[in-house]
C-alpha cells in the first residue's frame, strides 16, 4: 500500500463505493464508508469521483470556486446491470479501464494518490482530458443505450406472432435497453452535447436508409442502383466498425474459433461437457448457449483459439459428443 | 414418414438446403440434393422455398402465371452467422419457428406436405399471410440489422482510446452488424417497404432524442423538463419492449436469476465449476463469461431458475468457489 493511501473515506455506499471500499480493505487500507458526510469530505487530502460524465461536474466545481488542485475526476468502467451494495465485490474493477481526468491545475500528489487507488482496486488507469472522456463514453456507452431503446420501443405494440420469430440477434441489439430509465436520463442529460451528436448521426443514417428503401421499387436491383449502393455502404461501414471493437485480451473477437456441441437441457450435462473439454487441455475463451424455445436440447458454443480446434473437437468426438465447427 | 414425403428434391446446397436434406435423410426420406436443376423441379408435386421474404416472390410467381396451387412459401427461422454446406446440421431447425404462408389458391395436399416437411425437420410450423410475415421479420430481424449497422458505422473512425472503453453493451448492440453486406442488401431491398417503415420510426425517435438533448442546457433538469420527459419516455418504452421478447421456453428472460462465480482463465476451470453445479442437481439455463481484458481471471454468469439460487450458491460455496448473486 503506498503511503498516500494509508486511509480513505468513501462517500456513497452503492455498487461502486462499496466495491472500492472492499478492494481497499483487502489491501490493508483503512476505509471509512459513509453515504453523506460533508465533515469527513472536508478533512480529505485529495478527492476523486466515479461519475460516468466528467466535464460538467468539473465546470460546476470550478464555478463554485472549489480548489481543484487536489481533485482528480475519475470514472471506473465496470458496468454491471445490477446496482446497490449487495452487488458490490472487491474485484469489480479487475482489469477494467479506470479513466482519470486531471486538469492543468491538478497537483502531482493528487494524481499519484488516485493512480494508487486505481491500482489498489486492480483497475487499469487511463489518463485523458474530461471533454475527450465524455466524447468517448457518448460513443461507446451512452448513445448505444439510446439506440437500443429506440429499437426496443418499436416492440411495445408488436403482435405476439412477430415476437415469436425473435432470435438472438434482436435480443442482443436491445438487451441494454432494460436499464434504469431514471438513472440513464440523468446520465444522458449530463453528457447532452456529445450524445446528441452521435444520435443525430445515427438518426441521419437510418433516415437515409429508410428513404433509400422506400425508393428502391421492384427488383431486380443492380449493384449500381443508388439505393442499393447507399444500403451496402452503410452495412459495410457497420461491419468495419464492429471489427474495431477489442475482445478479450485486446484481440479482435473474430480471431477466435467457435465449436458447437449439441447438449441436452438437464443437470450435469454441462459438467460432463466441460470435464471432457478440460481434460483436453484446451482453454475456453467464451461460452454461449443457443436456445431452442420449447425443446429440451440446445447447442453450446465454445469459443477457443483457432489452433485448439482440432484438439477439442477430437476429444469431444472421442467422448461421444456431437460436435460441429 | 408421411406418404406425402416419400421423396424430396432439395435445390440449393447451402446451409439451409443441406440441413433440410440431412434432416430428411435421418427420417428415411429419399432426397435428391442439387444446386440448380429445372428438370427436377418440373417433376415435383409440391413446392416450398426458404427465402426470408415472402410477399415479393409470391407476386413475381403470380405475375409469371405460375400454378400456385402446389406452392407453399416457407421461411425457417434458424439464424446462424455461418453459411454454406459445411455449417449444415440435421438439427438446425430443432424447435425453431418455421413460417409457412399458403394463400387462398394453395391446395390442402401441398400444405399438408410442407407441414410434414417442417415436422420431419423438427421445426415448429407457424401459418401466417405473406404480407404479415414480411412485416414481422422487418420488425424483429431486418430493421434491427440496419440499426446495429448504423450504430457500428459510428465506430469506423473512433479513437482507439474510445474503443478501449467498450463494454459488453456495445458488443451486444452491434454484434449482428458483422453479417454479409451483399446478402443483407438483397434481403432489405426485397422487403423494402416494411423495413423502411420501422427504420423511419426509429430514426425519428433518435432524431427527437438528439434534438431534446441538444436543447437541455445546463442542469439541474427537473422531471417536468420537456427534454427529460421525452428521453425518459423513450427509455421506458424501450425497457417495456425488451420485456416482451420471449426467452428460452417462451418465458420472459427476466424471470431467471443470475449467479456469478469468479473463475481463473485456465483449462479445466469450467469443468470443475460445472462438476459442482451438476452435482447440485440445478439446471443451468444459460451461461456467459464476463471478460477481464488482459487479465487471467473472469466471471462466469450462470442463469438459473430463481428457486434454484440457494441450492446452487450453497453447493458452490461449500466447494470453495467465490459466488455472488
Interface residues (C-beta under 8 A of the other chain):
Chain A: X56 X77 X79 X86 X87 X89 X91 X94 X95 X96 X97 X99 X124 X126 X128 X132 X135 X136 X137 X139 X140 X141 X143 X144 X145 X146 X147 X148 X149 X150 X151 X152 X153 X154 X155 X156 X158 X159 X161 X162 X163 X164 X165 X166 X167 X168 X169 X170 X171 X172 X173 X174 X175 X176 X177 X178 X179 X181 X182 X184 X185 X186 X188 X189 X190 X192 X193 X195 X196 X197 X198 X199 X200 X201 X202 X203 X204 X205 X206 X207 X209 X210 X211 X213 X214 X216 X218 X219 X221 X227 X228 X231 X232 X234 X235 X236 X237 X238 X239 X240 X241 X242 X243 X244 X245 X246 X247 X248 X249 X250 X253 X254 X262 X265 X266 X267 X268 X269 X270 X271 X272 X273 X274 X275 X276 X277 X278 X279 X280 X281 X282 X283 X284 X285 X286 X287 X288 X289 X291 X292 X293 X294 X295 X297 X298 X324 X325
Chain B: X56 X77 X79 X86 X87 X89 X91 X94 X95 X96 X97 X99 X124 X126 X128 X132 X135 X136 X137 X139 X140 X141 X143 X144 X145 X146 X147 X148 X149 X150 X151 X152 X153 X154 X155 X156 X158 X159 X161 X162 X163 X164 X165 X166 X167 X168 X169 X170 X171 X172 X173 X174 X175 X176 X177 X178 X179 X181 X182 X184 X185 X186 X188 X189 X190 X192 X193 X195 X196 X197 X198 X199 X200 X201 X202 X203 X204 X205 X206 X207 X209 X210 X211 X213 X214 X216 X218 X219 X221 X227 X228 X231 X232 X234 X235 X236 X237 X238 X239 X240 X241 X242 X243 X244 X245 X246 X247 X248 X249 X250 X253 X254 X262 X265 X266 X267 X268 X269 X270 X271 X272 X273 X274 X275 X276 X277 X278 X279 X280 X281 X282 X283 X284 X285 X286 X287 X288 X289 X291 X292 X293 X294 X295 X297 X298 X324 X325
